[in-house]
Amino acid sequence: MAMMQRSGPEAAGLNLPAYSPEQQRTLTGNQITIGRRRHSTGDTPDIDLSVPPEDPGVSHQHAVLVQQPDGTWAVVDQNSTNGTTVNGSEDPIQPFVPVPLQDGDRVHVGAWTTITIRRG
């Protein structure tokens, strides 16, 4: 909701979904992309937020979860339009700067999407 508080008058016209299913992903590999599918090119992020209820505040290439050399994970905002916050912070993280994550941390993207970090 922090993004909606920072947004201009267009945020008032958004209809929040009555239900938004929790998305769970096991943190595997080196990185997990977060965004919305780009219909013109067919590019689909690992966590695709273009499926109903589509979050219009999420950029096509919004953020990336990146495994660090020591095995921990970090989130990196990809200079998204509406920013990325962690654990309900009012201030978005800086673009292209990895922010370390712990098990149970909540990554907020778009108008209403929250991704809870769980290690497999």
N, C-alpha and C positions, 0 to 999 in steps of 0.2 A: 504494500500500500504506500510505501514511501515514495515510489515513482509517481503515483497519482497525486500526492501532495505537492510534488515539485513541478508537475505539469501545468500547462496553461489551461485555458477554458475548454479545450477539446476533451480533457479528462472527464468533465461533467457528463459528456454524451456517451461514455462507455457504459455498457451494460455488463455488470459482473455476473458470471455464471452462478447458477444456484448450486452447482456441483462441479468440482474440478478434480478428476481422479488423480490420486498420488501416482507419480512415476518413480519407479525404482530401477536403478541400474547398479550393477556391481562395478566397482572401480577396477578395471582391468586394462591392460595395454599401457601405452604411454600418454594418451590423451583422449578426452571425450569432448566432442563439440556440442554446443548448445545453441539453438537458433530455430529458425523457421525455414521449411523447404522453399527453395526458389523454383517456382513452377516453370519459368522461362528456360532454365538450364537443367532442371532436374536434380540439382545439388540438394542433398538431404543431410542435415546434421545428425549426429548420433542420438541426441535428445531433440526430437522434432516437435516443436510447440505449435505447429501449424494444424495439428489435428484437433477436432472439437474437444473441449471448447478452446478455439484458437485464441491465443493471447496476442492482441494487436500491438502491445508495447514491446514485444520481443523483436529484435533485429534479425535479419537472415543469418548473420554471423555475429551472435551476441557475445558469447563467452566460451572459454575452453577450460576444462578441468585437466591439469597437467601433472603427471607423476614427476616428483623431484628425484634427484640422484639418490637420496637417502631412503626412498620408498614412500615418503609422505606425499600428499597431494596439495595442490594450490589451484585457485581460480584466477583466471586472467580475463579481464574485460577486453573485448576486441574493438574498443572505441565505439560501443553501441550508442544508439540515439538516446536511450533512456537510462543507461547506466546499470550497474550491478551492485548490490549491497550484500553484506554478510551479517547474519544474526540480528536482523532488524535495525541495523545502523541507519541513521538519517542521511549520512553522507556516502555517496557512491565511491567505490574503489577507483583508483587511478587507472586509466587505460594502459594496457600492455605491461602492468606491474604485477607479478605473481603475489597473491595473498595466501599465506599458508592456511590450510584447513585441518580441523580435527574431526574425529568421528562424532556425528551428531550436529555439526555446524549446518546452518541453513543459508543457502545461497538464493537470493531473491533477484529475479529477472522479470522484466515486463511489468504489466499492470497488476498481476495477481499470482504469478507462478513462483512457488518456493520448491527448491530441490534440497532435500535433507541428505547430507553426506553419510553414507554407511560403507564401511570397509567390508569386503567379502570374507 
